[in-house]
């Protein structure tokens, strides 16, 4: 009688262990599957999304030297060309890019500089810049150093706040970059544009 009762308990205990083990295995598989779906390797990770702007006007050289032209001095922009810029450094392939600056408008006629892995850019509306990226340039960068870079400089609309703001110019504007593959988003990042000597910035 005692043995019979013990054996029954042992069997129930073994079944319980087996069930717990199976549940743990399923949970582990579920976690691994979820991890595989969200693995960074499967996403386009851009560790650097750096936006820039200017405090003064664009100057006679336009956007060709954003880092040193019109970034200091506190010159009122007025109707001068207000410049914006974005630099991306990414570790995955994309063939398209859209740029927005919520609350701000872009010039529809101003020249857009598109460098590095950036192939062409145009203002598809006053609120959106659309760029095509170079697959060949991206492959070169990914193979050589594990990432690629693209730099885009544009003009804000003459009547945009950035063109009339005498304190910050086109500094401190949130820039949103959305990368795509075949029209489907695979990365979205944003940064607040900074300028040397603008209000609230550390002197560089």
Backbone torsions as a table, in degrees:
resi	resn	phi	psi	omega
1	UNK	NA	-48.5	179.5
2	UNK	-61.5	-44.7	-179.3
3	UNK	-63.4	-42.3	-179.3
4	UNK	-60.7	-43.9	179.8
5	UNK	-65.7	-40.9	-179.4
6	UNK	-64.4	-43.7	-179.1
7	UNK	-63.5	-39.7	178.5
8	UNK	-62.8	-42.3	179.4
9	UNK	-64.8	-40.7	-179.3
10	UNK	-62.1	-41.6	179.9
11	UNK	-65.2	-42.9	179.2
12	UNK	-63.6	-38.9	179.4
13	UNK	-63.7	-42.3	179.6
14	UNK	-64.1	-41.0	178.7
15	UNK	-64.2	-38.3	179.4
16	UNK	-63.7	-44.6	178.1
17	UNK	-60.5	-42.9	-179.7
18	UNK	-62.9	-41.3	-179.6
19	UNK	-65.7	-42.9	178.1
20	UNK	-62.2	-43.7	179.7
21	UNK	-62.0	-42.4	179.5
22	UNK	-65.0	-41.4	178.9
23	UNK	-62.6	-43.3	179.3
24	UNK	-63.5	-41.0	179.4
25	UNK	-62.5	-44.3	179.2
26	UNK	-62.7	-41.2	179.8
27	UNK	-63.3	-41.2	-179.9
28	UNK	-63.6	-44.6	178.7
29	UNK	-61.6	-42.5	-179.9
30	UNK	-61.5	-43.8	179.1
31	UNK	-63.3	-43.6	-179.8
32	UNK	-64.0	-39.8	178.3
33	UNK	-65.0	-43.2	179.2
34	UNK	-63.1	-41.4	179.6
35	UNK	-64.3	-38.7	179.7
36	UNK	-63.8	-36.8	-178.7
37	UNK	-70.5	-28.4	-176.5
38	UNK	-111.6	17.5	-179.8
39	UNK	-60.0	133.0	179.7
40	UNK	-55.2	-29.5	-178.9
41	UNK	-65.1	-23.4	-178.4
42	UNK	-90.8	-4.4	-179.2
43	UNK	-110.9	164.7	176.7
44	UNK	-95.2	95.0	-178.1
45	UNK	-86.8	125.0	176.7
46	UNK	-115.5	97.7	-177.8
47	UNK	-66.2	-20.1	-178.4
48	UNK	-127.4	116.2	172.4
49	UNK	-127.1	94.2	-173.7
50	UNK	-110.8	122.4	-179.8
51	UNK	-104.6	150.8	179.7
52	UNK	-137.9	164.3	177.3
53	UNK	-151.5	-165.6	176.1
54	UNK	-143.1	151.9	-178.2
55	UNK	-93.5	-36.9	177.5
56	UNK	-93.7	-158.6	177.3
57	UNK	-81.9	176.9	-178.8
58	UNK	-72.8	-21.4	179.4
59	UNK	81.6	173.6	-175.6
60	UNK	-67.7	-23.2	-178.7
61	UNK	-91.5	9.6	177.3
62	UNK	61.8	-134.2	-177.1
63	UNK	-94.6	10.0	-170.2
64	UNK	-68.3	-20.3	-179.1
65	UNK	-141.9	68.3	-172.5
66	UNK	-61.0	-30.8	-175.4
67	UNK	-71.5	-22.2	-176.7
68	UNK	-128.6	-6.6	-179.7
69	UNK	-100.9	119.1	174.8
70	UNK	67.7	28.3	179.4
71	UNK	-101.4	-6.3	-177.8
72	UNK	-137.9	165.9	175.3
73	UNK	106.4	-16.6	177.6
74	UNK	65.9	26.9	179.5
75	UNK	-68.4	131.8	178.5
76	UNK	-64.4	133.4	-177.8
77	UNK	-71.8	-42.4	-177.1
78	UNK	55.9	-128.7	179.8
79	UNK	-94.1	10.0	-179.9
80	UNK	-66.8	168.0	-178.1
81	UNK	-76.0	115.2	178.1
82	UNK	-89.6	119.6	-173.6
83	UNK	-98.0	140.1	172.3
84	UNK	-124.7	157.8	-180.0
85	UNK	-151.1	157.0	179.2
86	UNK	-145.5	134.1	174.5
87	UNK	-121.8	129.3	178.5
88	UNK	-112.8	143.6	172.0
89	UNK	-133.2	109.8	-170.5
90	UNK	-125.2	155.2	-176.3
91	UNK	-113.0	13.4	179.8
92	UNK	-145.4	161.7	-175.5
93	UNK	-76.7	136.8	171.4
94	UNK	-144.0	150.7	177.4
95	UNK	-118.8	1.4	178.4
96	UNK	-145.5	156.0	-178.8
97	UNK	-148.1	133.9	171.9
98	UNK	-120.4	141.1	-178.3
99	UNK	-123.0	131.1	175.0
100	UNK	-132.1	157.7	174.9
101	UNK	-133.4	86.0	-174.1
102	UNK	-46.0	125.7	180.0
103	UNK	90.9	-2.9	-177.8
104	UNK	-126.8	159.9	-178.8
105	UNK	-123.8	149.3	-179.0
106	UNK	-102.0	157.9	174.4
107	UNK	-74.1	136.0	178.4
108	UNK	-85.2	-13.6	-176.3
109	UNK	-115.8	-14.7	-177.8
110	UNK	-67.1	147.4	179.7
111	UNK	-69.0	138.6	177.1
112	UNK	-112.6	124.5	176.8
113	UNK	-89.8	132.7	-174.3
114	UNK	-132.6	109.4	-172.3
115	UNK	-126.9	166.1	-178.7
116	UNK	72.1	-130.3	-179.5
117	UNK	-77.6	0.8	177.4
118	UNK	-82.1	126.2	-177.8
119	UNK	-92.8	-57.1	178.6
120	UNK	-147.0	151.2	176.8
121	UNK	-138.6	147.8	174.1
122	UNK	-150.3	156.3	176.1
123	UNK	-86.0	107.1	179.8
124	UNK	-80.7	-15.3	173.2
125	UNK	-161.0	176.5	179.0
126	UNK	-70.1	-12.7	-177.9
127	UNK	-113.3	-3.3	-175.8
128	UNK	-138.8	130.8	171.6
129	UNK	-105.9	134.1	179.9
130	UNK	-119.6	129.5	-177.8
131	UNK	-124.5	146.4	170.7
132	UNK	-100.9	137.5	-179.1
133	UNK	-104.7	153.4	-176.6
134	UNK	-91.7	114.1	178.9
135	UNK	-62.6	-40.3	-178.2
136	UNK	-64.8	-41.4	178.6
137	UNK	-66.6	-38.9	178.5
138	UNK	-63.8	-43.3	-179.8
139	UNK	-61.3	-39.7	179.1
140	UNK	-62.2	-47.5	-179.5
141	UNK	-65.9	-43.2	-179.2
142	UNK	-63.7	-38.5	-179.6
143	UNK	-72.7	-39.3	-175.0
144	UNK	-78.4	-48.6	-173.9
145	UNK	-130.7	0.9	177.3
146	UNK	88.7	4.3	176.0
147	UNK	-157.1	170.3	176.5
148	UNK	-132.4	159.1	-179.1
149	UNK	-125.7	150.6	174.9
150	UNK	-143.9	138.6	178.5
151	UNK	-127.0	130.6	-179.5
152	UNK	-127.6	130.7	174.6
153	UNK	-121.2	139.0	-176.7
154	UNK	-140.5	176.7	176.0
155	UNK	-114.6	138.0	172.7
156	UNK	-80.9	158.6	178.7
157	UNK	-61.6	145.2	-177.2
158	UNK	-58.2	-29.5	-178.6
159	UNK	-96.7	2.7	178.8
160	UNK	-69.3	155.2	179.7
161	UNK	-54.4	-33.9	-179.2
162	UNK	-61.8	-28.3	-177.8
163	UNK	-87.1	-6.6	-179.3
164	UNK	-124.0	-4.9	-179.6
165	UNK	-78.5	109.5	-176.9
166	UNK	-85.2	-5.5	-179.9
167	UNK	-96.5	-49.0	-175.3
168	UNK	-113.4	-14.5	-176.5
169	UNK	57.8	-128.9	178.4
170	UNK	-100.1	20.0	173.9
171	UNK	-80.9	162.7	174.2
172	UNK	59.8	32.3	175.4
173	UNK	-104.9	131.6	178.8
174	UNK	-75.6	124.0	178.9
175	UNK	-110.0	129.6	-179.8
176	UNK	-112.5	125.7	178.8
177	UNK	-112.5	125.7	178.0
178	UNK	-120.9	116.2	-179.9
179	UNK	-93.9	147.2	-177.8
180	UNK	-135.9	158.2	170.6
181	UNK	-129.9	116.8	-177.8
182	UNK	60.4	30.6	179.1
183	UNK	87.0	-6.9	179.9
184	UNK	-102.6	132.2	-176.6
185	UNK	-65.8	134.9	174.1
186	UNK	-129.7	1.2	172.4
187	UNK	-167.5	137.1	172.5
188	UNK	-135.5	128.0	179.7
189	UNK	-139.8	160.6	179.1
190	UNK	-144.0	159.1	178.6
191	UNK	-152.6	156.8	178.5
192	UNK	-95.3	121.1	-176.1
193	UNK	-64.2	138.7	-178.8
194	UNK	-123.1	154.2	177.4
195	UNK	-139.9	145.0	176.3
196	UNK	-63.9	133.7	175.0
197	UNK	70.6	8.0	176.4
198	UNK	-79.1	159.5	-178.7
199	UNK	-56.4	127.6	177.6
200	UNK	89.9	-5.9	178.9
201	UNK	-97.3	149.8	175.5
202	UNK	-77.6	138.6	179.2
203	UNK	-62.3	136.2	-178.9
204	UNK	-106.7	NA	NA
